[in-house]
Amino acid sequence: MHRIPIFPRLLLLALLLMGGVNGWGALAQPALRDRPNIVFILVDDLGIDWVSAYGAAHTTPSLDRLASEGVRMETAWTAPICTPSRVTILTGRYNGHTGWTEHYDVPRWGGDGLIPEKFPTWPKLLNEAGYTTAIVGKWQINDLREDGILARHGFDQHCVWPGVESGNVPSEERYWSPYLQIDGERRIHEGSYGPDVCQAYALEFLRENHDRPFLLFYPKIDVHDPIEPTPWNRDDPPESLSELFADAVTYMDHHVGEILDELDDLGVAENTIVVFMGDNGSLIGGVVHGRQFPRGKSYTTNVGVQVPLLVRAPMLTSGGWSSRALVDSSDLFPTLLELAGISQAGLPADGQSLVPLLRREEDYRPREWIYAQRGESRVVRDQRFKLNSDGRFFDLNRDPDETTPIAPTASAVAAKSHARLSAVLEHIPATAAVPFSGYSPDRLREYLEALRQQRAE
């Protein structure tokens, strides 16, 4: 029998103890058991104007706790609507590089959706590196009737609302008596509240897997419309849509608190990174420091693309501070891979890791600009100025509501900023090739036009 010489055997043993050998550069990776757990909570249609840690009039005590124990990113951007935002968060690529420039509801309108072999996501890479993974809530960028698609994206377990699907399906409900897919099986949960069913699954996943490195990706199904009464007020619901939305935000905040408490009770909070983020601006405008925000969702205004982003990473920082550093959704991909000790060699990404910022490293160089896009509308900003692809140029310090564009030559500072931001828009393509077969943004435009006509009638 051929025997491996002693030195190579010792080297192989050392590599295995370091976390194994794989195609993503495991030589530089820590042992799997030493990697932090990750909980990523993504809330549907929630901007900064409903989070009291950002100065909102509405009170969110659990998110305030997370901000007090972590880092509050004061200027974080993403796309202003669901699926383009989620694709950039998951892949680290700007919409002009993926071609996913418009909201495309794959379950409703068909097509292949996000192809994991074409655009690898950080959940897939964490799973390949040994993390136990689950997704709970909403996906929407694939048709979940495609067998095994969530596993191809790196999820071992799932509890998800399938979305509004084409064809003859039992239900479209996500809130009361929701139609959910749990580990491949679908059924209507009569009399239950969808966010509660998902929350129970998320908590059980934490209990079952807290003794190994885990990822809980929790893109919640709330607080997206249709806004329905929560279990707290179903018998006597508020009359106004704004009050219903406020109650939904409060209930979501309660769920976040339960997740934080569970991590404490399991004794894993100190080794768990918790990220909380909104996926676009708010469905209904809130109030911040006495200023009434307009609806942000769908629009590439600053309030449409600015979202709450809270990061609690006890192994990196004591927390309780905020940062004005510019951040956008492409930064999550390199950040989470670095936190998990996964090499990014050969992986394209448009973002910049936030790990040096979280560590408060003296040589950290913040971004000079951030970017967002929906359809043909592309926007870029620096700390003060915002440039739209249609040529409008705003001083956000003096005009946060973007009511009056200024001339690029309004001042020497404005001229310098305009030149830099213009170069960014020239560098990032307006769009790439269509991201998958069957993709047709015209389907959305036709749907919205039909909806407008229906409401007018």
PALOZA-251002 format. One line per 3 residues: number of its first residue (from 1); their letters; for each residue x, y, z of C-alpha. Coordinates in steps of 0.2 Angstrom, whole numbers, always signed. Example, Ala and Ser with C-alpha at 12.3 -4.5 7.8 and 13.67 -1.06 7.14 Angstrom:
BEGIN
1	AS	+62 -22 +39 ~ +68 -5 +36
END
This chain:
BEGIN
1	MHR	+0 +0 +0 ~ +6 +17 -4 ~ +9 +28 +11
4	IPI	+9 +47 +12 ~ +26 +53 +18 ~ +25 +60 +36
7	FPR	+28 +79 +32 ~ +13 +80 +19 ~ +2 +70 +31
10	LLL	+6 +82 +45 ~ +3 +97 +33 ~ -14 +89 +28
13	LAL	-19 +87 +46 ~ -15 +105 +49 ~ -25 +111 +35
16	LLM	-40 +101 +40 ~ -38 +108 +58 ~ -38 +125 +50
19	GGV	-55 +122 +42 ~ -53 +111 +28 ~ -48 +113 +10
22	NGW	-60 +121 -3 ~ -60 +131 -18 ~ -62 +148 -9
25	GAL	-45 +149 -1 ~ -46 +140 +15 ~ -28 +141 +19
28	AQP	-31 +158 +25 ~ -47 +154 +35 ~ -49 +151 +53
31	ALR	-56 +134 +59 ~ -74 +133 +57 ~ -78 +131 +75
34	DRP	-69 +149 +78 ~ -80 +158 +65 ~ -94 +169 +71
37	NIV	-112 +166 +69 ~ -122 +178 +58 ~ -140 +183 +60
40	FIL	-146 +195 +46 ~ -163 +203 +48 ~ -169 +212 +33
43	VDD	-186 +221 +35 ~ -198 +224 +20 ~ -202 +243 +16
46	LGI	-194 +251 +31 ~ -184 +267 +30 ~ -175 +276 +44
49	DWV	-191 +287 +47 ~ -199 +273 +58 ~ -184 +268 +69
52	SAY	-181 +279 +85 ~ -163 +276 +85 ~ -162 +287 +70
55	GAA	-173 +300 +78 ~ -190 +294 +72 ~ -205 +299 +83
58	HTT	-211 +280 +82 ~ -203 +270 +96 ~ -193 +254 +92
61	PSL	-185 +249 +109 ~ -177 +233 +102 ~ -169 +241 +88
64	DRL	-163 +255 +100 ~ -156 +241 +110 ~ -147 +234 +95
67	ASE	-140 +251 +91 ~ -134 +254 +109 ~ -125 +238 +108
70	GVR	-119 +239 +90 ~ -115 +252 +77 ~ -128 +263 +68
73	MET	-124 +267 +50 ~ -131 +285 +48 ~ -129 +285 +29
76	AWT	-133 +268 +21 ~ -141 +266 +4 ~ -149 +253 -7
79	API	-161 +251 -22 ~ -178 +259 -18 ~ -188 +243 -21
82	CTP	-188 +225 -16 ~ -179 +213 -29 ~ -166 +225 -36
85	SRV	-161 +229 -18 ~ -160 +211 -13 ~ -150 +206 -27
88	TIL	-137 +219 -23 ~ -137 +214 -5 ~ -134 +196 -9
91	TGR	-122 +197 -23 ~ -112 +213 -19 ~ -115 +219 -37
94	YNG	-123 +235 -43 ~ -139 +233 -53 ~ -130 +239 -69
97	HTG	-118 +225 -67 ~ -131 +211 -65 ~ -144 +218 -76
100	WTE	-157 +217 -62 ~ -161 +235 -64 ~ -180 +234 -61
103	HYD	-191 +226 -49 ~ -195 +209 -56 ~ -207 +198 -47
106	VPR	-201 +181 -53 ~ -215 +170 -45 ~ -228 +181 -52
109	WGG	-221 +184 -70 ~ -209 +170 -73 ~ -191 +167 -78
112	DGL	-176 +159 -71 ~ -173 +172 -57 ~ -157 +174 -48
115	IPE	-145 +160 -55 ~ -133 +155 -41 ~ -120 +148 -52
118	KFP	-120 +165 -62 ~ -121 +176 -47 ~ -115 +168 -31
121	TWP	-122 +174 -15 ~ -114 +176 +2 ~ -126 +163 +10
124	KLL	-121 +151 -3 ~ -102 +154 +1 ~ -105 +153 +19
127	NEA	-114 +136 +17 ~ -100 +130 +6 ~ -88 +135 +20
130	GYT	-97 +124 +33 ~ -110 +135 +40 ~ -127 +128 +44
133	TAI	-140 +140 +36 ~ -158 +144 +36 ~ -169 +157 +27
136	VGK	-185 +163 +35 ~ -197 +175 +28 ~ -197 +181 +10
139	WQI	-186 +177 -6 ~ -195 +183 -21 ~ -180 +182 -33
142	NDL	-184 +164 -38 ~ -200 +154 -41 ~ -199 +142 -26
145	RED	-209 +129 -36 ~ -192 +126 -44 ~ -186 +111 -34
148	GIL	-171 +114 -24 ~ -168 +132 -29 ~ -165 +137 -11
151	ARH	-153 +123 -8 ~ -143 +129 -23 ~ -142 +146 -15
154	GFD	-134 +138 +0 ~ -149 +136 +12 ~ -150 +120 +22
157	QHC	-168 +124 +29 ~ -181 +136 +25 ~ -198 +143 +31
160	VWP	-204 +156 +17 ~ -219 +164 +10 ~ -218 +159 -9
163	GVE	-224 +175 -15 ~ -239 +180 -27 ~ -237 +165 -39
166	SGN	-244 +164 -57 ~ -257 +150 -60 ~ -269 +141 -49
169	VPS	-262 +141 -31 ~ -271 +139 -15 ~ -268 +156 -7
172	EER	-257 +172 -9 ~ -259 +176 +10 ~ -244 +181 +20
175	YWS	-251 +187 +36 ~ -267 +179 +43 ~ -269 +161 +38
178	PYL	-253 +162 +28 ~ -248 +150 +14 ~ -230 +145 +18
181	QID	-217 +133 +12 ~ -207 +125 +26 ~ -193 +113 +21
184	GER	-201 +110 +4 ~ -219 +107 +11 ~ -233 +119 +7
187	RIH	-249 +122 +17 ~ -261 +136 +23 ~ -258 +139 +42
190	EGS	-276 +142 +47 ~ -279 +155 +60 ~ -260 +159 +62
193	YGP	-251 +175 +59 ~ -237 +173 +46 ~ -224 +183 +55
196	DVC	-227 +173 +71 ~ -225 +156 +61 ~ -209 +162 +54
199	QAY	-203 +169 +71 ~ -206 +152 +79 ~ -196 +143 +65
202	ALE	-182 +156 +67 ~ -181 +153 +86 ~ -181 +134 +84
205	FLR	-167 +135 +71 ~ -156 +145 +84 ~ -160 +133 +98
208	ENH	-155 +118 +87 ~ -139 +125 +79 ~ -132 +136 +92
211	DRP	-118 +124 +96 ~ -110 +126 +78 ~ -107 +141 +66
214	FLL	-124 +146 +59 ~ -132 +159 +47 ~ -150 +164 +50
217	FYP	-155 +175 +35 ~ -171 +182 +40 ~ -179 +193 +27
220	KID	-195 +196 +36 ~ -212 +196 +27 ~ -217 +212 +36
223	VHD	-220 +227 +35 ~ -224 +226 +17 ~ -242 +229 +11
226	PIE	-256 +224 +13 ~ -255 +231 +30 ~ -266 +220 +41
229	PTP	-269 +220 +60 ~ -256 +211 +71 ~ -262 +199 +84
232	WNR	-261 +213 +97 ~ -275 +223 +89 ~ -284 +211 +77
235	DDP	-300 +213 +88 ~ -300 +232 +88 ~ -289 +237 +73
238	PES	-283 +255 +71 ~ -293 +265 +58 ~ -280 +273 +48
241	LSE	-267 +265 +37 ~ -253 +275 +46 ~ -258 +268 +63
244	LFA	-259 +250 +56 ~ -242 +252 +49 ~ -235 +259 +65
247	DAV	-242 +244 +74 ~ -234 +232 +61 ~ -217 +241 +65
250	TYM	-220 +239 +83 ~ -224 +220 +81 ~ -208 +218 +70
253	DHH	-198 +226 +83 ~ -205 +214 +96 ~ -199 +200 +86
256	VGE	-181 +207 +84 ~ -181 +208 +103 ~ -185 +190 +105
259	ILD	-171 +185 +93 ~ -159 +196 +104 ~ -165 +188 +120
262	ELD	-164 +170 +113 ~ -146 +173 +108 ~ -143 +179 +126
265	DLG	-152 +164 +133 ~ -142 +152 +122 ~ -125 +160 +128
268	VAE	-120 +164 +110 ~ -123 +183 +109 ~ -104 +187 +111
271	NTI	-100 +176 +96 ~ -114 +181 +85 ~ -115 +196 +72
274	VVF	-132 +203 +71 ~ -136 +214 +56 ~ -152 +224 +54
277	MGD	-157 +232 +38 ~ -172 +239 +28 ~ -173 +234 +10
280	NGS	-179 +251 +4 ~ -187 +267 +10 ~ -203 +266 +19
283	LIG	-220 +262 +12 ~ -228 +276 +23 ~ -218 +291 +28
286	GVV	-214 +293 +46 ~ -207 +308 +56 ~ -189 +311 +61
289	HGR	-184 +325 +73 ~ -201 +334 +69 ~ -199 +333 +50
292	QFP	-212 +323 +40 ~ -205 +311 +28 ~ -214 +307 +12
295	RGK	-216 +289 +6 ~ -199 +283 +1 ~ -202 +266 -7
298	SYT	-200 +265 -26 ~ -192 +282 -28 ~ -173 +286 -30
301	TNV	-175 +301 -19 ~ -163 +301 -4 ~ -178 +295 +8
304	GVQ	-181 +281 -5 ~ -164 +274 -5 ~ -158 +277 +13
307	VPL	-161 +263 +25 ~ -158 +259 +43 ~ -142 +248 +45
310	LVR	-137 +242 +62 ~ -122 +230 +65 ~ -118 +222 +82
313	APM	-102 +213 +82 ~ -95 +211 +99 ~ -79 +202 +94
316	LTS	-75 +218 +84 ~ -81 +233 +94 ~ -90 +237 +110
319	GGW	-103 +246 +101 ~ -114 +260 +106 ~ -108 +272 +93
322	SSR	-113 +279 +76 ~ -104 +282 +60 ~ -107 +295 +46
325	ALV	-96 +284 +34 ~ -105 +281 +17 ~ -111 +264 +15
328	DSS	-122 +255 +2 ~ -129 +238 +0 ~ -115 +231 -11
331	DLF	-104 +232 +5 ~ -113 +218 +14 ~ -106 +205 +3
334	PTL	-87 +208 +6 ~ -91 +212 +24 ~ -100 +196 +28
337	LEL	-87 +185 +19 ~ -73 +194 +29 ~ -82 +191 +45
340	AGI	-84 +173 +41 ~ -66 +171 +36 ~ -69 +167 +18
343	SQA	-57 +172 +5 ~ -64 +183 -9 ~ -51 +180 -22
346	GLP	-59 +178 -39 ~ -76 +184 -32 ~ -82 +200 -41
349	ADG	-89 +213 -30 ~ -93 +232 -31 ~ -93 +235 -12
352	QSL	-80 +239 +2 ~ -79 +228 +18 ~ -85 +237 +33
355	VPL	-74 +227 +45 ~ -60 +240 +46 ~ -74 +253 +51
358	LRR	-81 +241 +64 ~ -64 +239 +71 ~ -61 +257 +71
361	EED	-44 +255 +63 ~ -35 +271 +61 ~ -30 +268 +43
364	YRP	-48 +264 +38 ~ -52 +274 +22 ~ -71 +278 +20
367	REW	-80 +278 +3 ~ -81 +294 -6 ~ -98 +290 -14
370	IYA	-112 +277 -13 ~ -124 +272 -27 ~ -142 +266 -30
373	QRG	-153 +262 -45 ~ -170 +258 -51 ~ -173 +256 -69
376	ESR	-166 +270 -79 ~ -165 +281 -63 ~ -147 +281 -56
379	VVR	-141 +291 -41 ~ -125 +294 -33 ~ -120 +304 -18
382	DQR	-105 +310 -7 ~ -106 +317 +11 ~ -115 +332 +5
385	FKL	-121 +332 -14 ~ -132 +320 -24 ~ -132 +318 -43
388	NSD	-146 +310 -52 ~ -143 +302 -69 ~ -156 +315 -77
391	GRF	-144 +329 -72 ~ -152 +336 -57 ~ -139 +340 -43
394	FDL	-144 +343 -25 ~ -136 +350 -9 ~ -143 +338 +4
397	NRD	-136 +348 +18 ~ -147 +363 +13 ~ -161 +354 +4
400	PDE	-164 +336 +11 ~ -181 +335 +2 ~ -173 +338 -15
403	TTP	-185 +352 -19 ~ -173 +364 -29 ~ -158 +357 -40
406	IAP	-143 +368 -40 ~ -131 +372 -54 ~ -115 +361 -55
409	TAS	-105 +377 -54 ~ -114 +384 -38 ~ -98 +384 -29
412	AVA	-80 +377 -30 ~ -85 +363 -18 ~ -101 +359 -28
415	AKS	-91 +359 -45 ~ -78 +347 -38 ~ -91 +336 -31
418	HAR	-101 +336 -47 ~ -86 +331 -57 ~ -82 +316 -46
421	LSA	-100 +310 -45 ~ -102 +312 -64 ~ -87 +301 -66
424	VLE	-95 +288 -56 ~ -111 +287 -66 ~ -100 +286 -82
427	HIP	-90 +271 -74 ~ -105 +261 -69 ~ -116 +255 -83
430	ATA	-134 +259 -84 ~ -137 +241 -87 ~ -130 +224 -92
433	AVP	-137 +210 -102 ~ -154 +203 -95 ~ -150 +193 -80
436	FSG	-160 +178 -85 ~ -171 +171 -99 ~ -189 +177 -97
439	YSP	-184 +193 -89 ~ -195 +207 -95 ~ -196 +223 -85
442	DRL	-210 +229 -97 ~ -221 +216 -87 ~ -220 +227 -72
445	REY	-224 +243 -81 ~ -239 +235 -89 ~ -245 +228 -72
448	LEA	-243 +245 -64 ~ -252 +254 -78 ~ -267 +242 -77
451	LRQ	-267 +244 -58 ~ -268 +263 -60 ~ -282 +262 -72
454	QRA	-291 +250 -61 ~ -290 +262 -46 ~ -295 +277 -57
457	E	-311 +268 -62
END
